[in-house]
Amino acid sequence: MCRWLAYSGNPVRPEELLYEPSRSLIEQSRRATPDAAIANGDGFGLGWYGLHQSPGLFRSASPAWGDSNLRELSSQIRSPLFLAHVRAATGTPVQQTNCHPFRHGSWLFVHNGFIAEYPRLRRDLLLTVDPGLFTGIGGSTDSEVMFYLALTFGLAEDPLGGLERMAGFVEAAGYRIGVEHPLQMTIGLSDGERIYAVRYASGPVANTLFVSSSVQDLRLLYPEDERFRHLSQDARVVVSEPLIDLPGLWQEIPPSTALVVQDGPDLDTSFRPQPPR
């Protein structure tokens, strides 16, 4: 099981979420939990928005906990929106091109989960990717193919619709070859303005996903906690697993739900895979 996080708000150092919390993403990457038999040591990535429309990207196939360059970079840059991911490979090689986030134009994409029986489905899924997008695929993971299928199915114009059509297409392909539960996923997606987060599974159990409570509520709950003082009112963090154990901080995103973190009120809506147009 991979793990990821996404942040949106006033500019902060990624180090504040990657390293400083007691259950930081880096700490999670090296300590397996009861439901994860192995550590997330098969690479990592950090994608952030800054001076250009296209986001910055730093990825490596080395374990995140031992990479000094990640520590240096995350302590020096400040960004109002970034995504980070630590990888546990599910059958594809440990190499830089297989590390998340994946980038296309202004978009960043991270994924936790899998396509069941992916080796049997891979050819048909790849052949469905728009030829104009196909050369952008650099690795061999099911996650990257999911991203490019969503782009093929209109993600740029309709992000949630593109993800729903991707999920519907993958499920239909799996059902055709007899896969009972083809898809397991939590997805983080951003265009530099919003974070789109999705929790979904074809079967009865979906990987966890959480979003932080409003900063205003947290300041009322914990008026003496200095960690919340420098954050803007609209700051939000979406995580695979909570970074710190603090009652009231995390709200679990229900299965089959999509969340949009944006200026103004956040939007949550049902997520229903559908056949692509």
C-alpha positions in Angstrom: 0.0 0.0 0.0 1.4 3.4 -1.0 0.8 6.5 1.0 0.4 10.1 -0.1 -0.6 13.6 1.0 -1.7 16.8 -0.6 -1.6 20.3 0.9 -3.4 23.6 -0.1 -3.2 26.9 1.7 -0.8 29.6 2.4 2.8 28.8 1.3 4.6 26.5 3.7 7.7 24.3 3.6 6.8 20.7 2.6 9.2 19.6 5.3 6.4 20.6 7.8 4.3 17.7 6.7 6.9 15.3 5.3 9.2 15.2 8.4 7.9 17.2 11.4 4.7 15.4 12.5 5.0 12.4 14.8 3.4 10.2 12.1 4.9 12.2 9.1 4.8 10.8 5.6 8.5 9.9 5.9 8.0 8.2 9.2 5.1 6.2 7.7 7.2 5.2 4.8 9.7 3.3 6.9 7.4 1.7 9.5 4.9 -0.9 8.3 1.5 -0.9 10.0 -0.6 -3.9 10.9 -2.5 -3.7 7.5 0.7 -3.1 5.5 3.3 -5.9 5.7 6.1 -3.9 4.1 7.5 -0.5 4.3 7.1 2.1 1.5 10.7 1.9 0.4 10.3 1.7 -3.4 10.7 5.3 -4.2 9.1 8.7 -3.6 8.1 11.9 -5.2 7.3 15.5 -4.4 5.4 17.8 -6.8 4.8 21.4 -6.0 3.5 24.6 -7.6 5.5 27.8 -7.5 6.8 30.3 -10.0 5.6 28.5 -13.2 2.3 27.1 -14.4 3.9 23.7 -14.7 4.7 22.2 -11.3 8.1 21.3 -10.1 8.8 17.6 -9.7 11.4 15.6 -7.7 11.3 11.8 -7.8 13.7 9.1 -6.9 13.6 5.3 -6.7 15.5 5.3 -3.4 13.7 5.0 0.0 12.4 8.4 1.1 13.7 8.1 4.6 17.3 8.0 3.5 17.3 10.7 0.8 19.2 13.8 2.0 18.2 15.7 -1.2 14.5 15.4 -0.3 15.2 16.7 3.1 17.2 19.7 1.8 14.7 20.5 -0.9 11.6 20.3 1.3 13.2 22.6 3.9 14.1 25.3 1.4 11.1 25.7 -0.9 7.7 27.2 0.1 4.6 26.3 -1.8 0.9 26.9 -1.5 0.0 23.6 -3.1 2.0 20.3 -3.2 1.6 16.6 -3.4 3.9 13.9 -2.0 3.9 10.1 -2.4 5.9 7.1 -1.0 5.7 3.9 -3.0 5.3 0.2 -2.2 5.6 -1.5 -5.6 2.8 -3.9 -6.6 4.6 -5.9 -9.3 6.2 -3.2 -11.5 9.9 -2.3 -11.4 11.4 0.0 -8.8 12.6 2.9 -11.0 12.3 6.6 -11.1 9.8 6.7 -13.9 7.4 4.6 -11.8 7.4 7.0 -8.9 4.5 9.4 -8.2 3.5 12.1 -8.7 2.9 11.8 -12.4 2.8 15.1 -14.3 1.1 16.3 -17.5 1.1 20.0 -18.2 -0.2 21.7 -15.1 -1.6 18.5 -13.7 -0.2 16.3 -10.9 -1.5 12.8 -10.0 -0.9 10.4 -7.2 -2.5 7.0 -6.5 -2.7 4.4 -3.7 -4.2 1.1 -4.8 -4.1 -1.2 -7.8 -5.8 -2.6 -10.8 -6.4 -6.2 -10.2 -4.9 -8.6 -12.8 -3.1 -5.6 -14.3 -0.7 -7.7 -16.4 -3.6 -9.3 -18.2 -5.4 -5.9 -18.8 -2.4 -3.7 -19.5 -2.4 -4.1 -23.3 -6.0 -3.2 -23.7 -5.8 -0.3 -21.3 -2.7 1.2 -23.0 -4.2 0.9 -26.5 -7.2 3.0 -25.3 -4.9 6.0 -24.4 -5.2 8.9 -26.8 -2.3 8.6 -29.3 -1.6 12.3 -28.7 -1.0 11.6 -25.0 0.7 8.2 -25.3 4.3 9.4 -25.6 3.9 11.1 -22.2 3.8 7.7 -20.4 7.3 7.1 -19.1 6.9 4.2 -16.7 5.1 0.8 -16.5 2.7 1.2 -13.5 -1.1 0.8 -13.5 -1.3 4.2 -11.7 0.3 6.1 -14.6 -2.0 4.4 -17.1 -5.0 5.4 -15.0 -3.9 9.0 -15.1 -3.5 8.9 -18.9 -6.8 7.1 -19.4 -8.5 9.9 -17.3 -6.8 12.5 -19.5 -8.1 10.6 -22.5 -11.6 10.6 -21.1 -11.7 14.4 -20.6 -10.0 15.0 -17.2 -8.6 18.4 -18.3 -12.1 19.8 -19.0 -14.0 17.8 -16.4 -11.7 16.4 -13.7 -14.1 14.3 -11.7 -16.0 13.2 -14.8 -12.7 12.1 -16.4 -11.8 10.1 -13.2 -15.3 8.5 -13.2 -15.0 7.5 -16.8 -11.5 6.1 -16.2 -12.8 4.0 -13.3 -15.8 2.8 -15.2 -13.6 1.8 -18.2 -11.1 -0.1 -15.9 -13.9 -1.9 -14.1 -15.6 -3.0 -17.3 -12.3 -4.3 -18.7 -11.8 -6.3 -15.5 -15.3 -7.7 -15.4 -14.9 -8.9 -19.0 -12.1 -11.2 -17.9 -13.8 -12.4 -14.7 -12.1 -10.1 -12.1 -14.5 -9.8 -9.2 -13.1 -6.5 -7.8 -11.0 -4.8 -10.5 -10.2 -1.5 -8.8 -8.8 -0.2 -5.5 -7.9 3.5 -5.3 -7.4 6.7 -3.5 -6.4 9.4 -5.9 -4.9 12.9 -5.4 -5.1 15.2 -8.4 -4.3 18.9 -8.8 -4.2 21.6 -11.6 -2.4 24.1 -9.3 -5.7 25.7 -8.3 -7.6 22.8 -6.6 -7.0 19.5 -5.1 -9.3 16.6 -6.2 -9.3 13.6 -3.9 -11.2 10.4 -4.5 -11.7 7.3 -2.4 -13.2 4.3 -4.2 -13.0 0.5 -4.5 -14.9 -2.0 -6.6 -15.1 -4.3 -3.6 -16.4 -3.8 0.0 -13.1 -2.4 1.5 -11.6 0.9 0.3 -8.1 2.2 1.3 -8.4 5.0 3.9 -8.4 8.7 3.1 -8.7 11.7 5.5 -8.9 15.5 5.3 -8.0 18.0 8.0 -10.6 20.0 9.8 -10.8 23.8 9.2 -8.0 25.8 10.7 -10.5 28.0 12.5 -12.1 25.0 14.3 -8.6 23.7 15.2 -7.6 27.0 16.7 -10.8 26.9 18.8 -10.1 23.3 19.9 -6.4 23.9 20.6 -5.8 27.6 21.3 -2.3 26.9 22.7 -1.1 24.7 19.9 1.4 26.8 17.9 1.3 24.4 14.9 -1.9 26.0 13.7 -1.0 29.7 14.2 0.8 30.3 10.9 -1.7 28.4 8.7 -4.3 30.3 6.6 -8.0 29.8 7.3 -8.4 27.9 4.1 -5.4 25.5 4.6 -6.3 21.8 4.2 -4.3 18.6 4.2 -5.5 15.4 2.5 -3.7 12.2 3.7 -3.8 8.4 3.3 -3.3 8.1 7.1 -3.3 10.8 9.9 0.0 12.5 10.4 -0.6 13.2 14.1 -3.0 11.7 16.7 -5.1 14.7 17.7 -8.8 14.4 18.3 -10.9 16.5 16.0 -8.1 17.1 13.5 -9.0 14.5 10.9 -12.2 13.7 9.1 -12.4 10.4 7.2 -13.6 10.7 3.6 -16.2 8.0 3.1 -15.8 5.4 0.4 -17.2 6.3 -3.1 -16.7 10.0 -2.4 -14.8 12.8 -4.2 -13.6 15.9 -2.4 -12.6 19.2 -4.1 -10.4 21.5 -1.9 -10.7 25.0 -3.4 -11.1 28.7 -2.7 -14.3 29.1 -0.8 -16.3 26.1 0.6 -14.9 22.6 -0.2 -17.1 20.4 -2.3 -17.8 16.7 -1.6 -19.9 14.6 -3.8 -20.5 10.9 -4.6 -18.1 9.2 -6.9 -19.7 6.8 -9.4 -17.7 5.1 -12.1 -19.4 5.5 -15.5 -18.8 4.3 -19.1 -16.6 6.7 -21.0 -18.3 8.7 -23.8 
